[in-house]
Amino acid sequence: MATLILVSKSPYITKDNLYALETSLNLKKMNEEVGVLLIQDAVLSGIQGQRGQVEELLRKNLEVGVNIYALKPDAQARGIPEGRMIKGIQLVDYGEWVDLTMEKYQKIVSWT
């Protein structure tokens, strides 16, 4: 079963992003298809060059085949240009978010 994990909080105020990314790695180890969607302030997690645990975990997730998405309107609202995101993170719009939740993933876990 495919699981999409929604993360919404800033990586600077909570460790929820770390827990969500560790969970996605564990699900992937169990051969589950996994995606992580960064929304609201969680899009800040996707900025490359931060050199923290969140960036390290995002890169590990990408390496093992976890799909990482970021909501493009939220990134734009926070002044994050597409080129600043970690390579491999897919920017999606609202319509694509709906497609992810309605068609690609059967389970949705909201880490909000």
Sequence and secondary structure as in RCSB ss.txt:
>XXXX:A:sequence
MATLILVSKSPYITKDNLYALETSLNLKKMNEEVGVLLIQDAVLSGIQGQRGQVEELLRKNLEVGVNIYALKPDA
QARGIPEGRMIKGIQLVDYGEWVDLTMEKYQKIVSWT
>XXXX:A:secstr
  EEEEE S TTT SHHHHHHHHHHHHHHTT  EEEEE GGGGGGGBTT  SHHHHHHHHHHHHT EEEEEHHHH
HHTT  GGGB TT EEE HHHHHHIIIII SEEEEE 
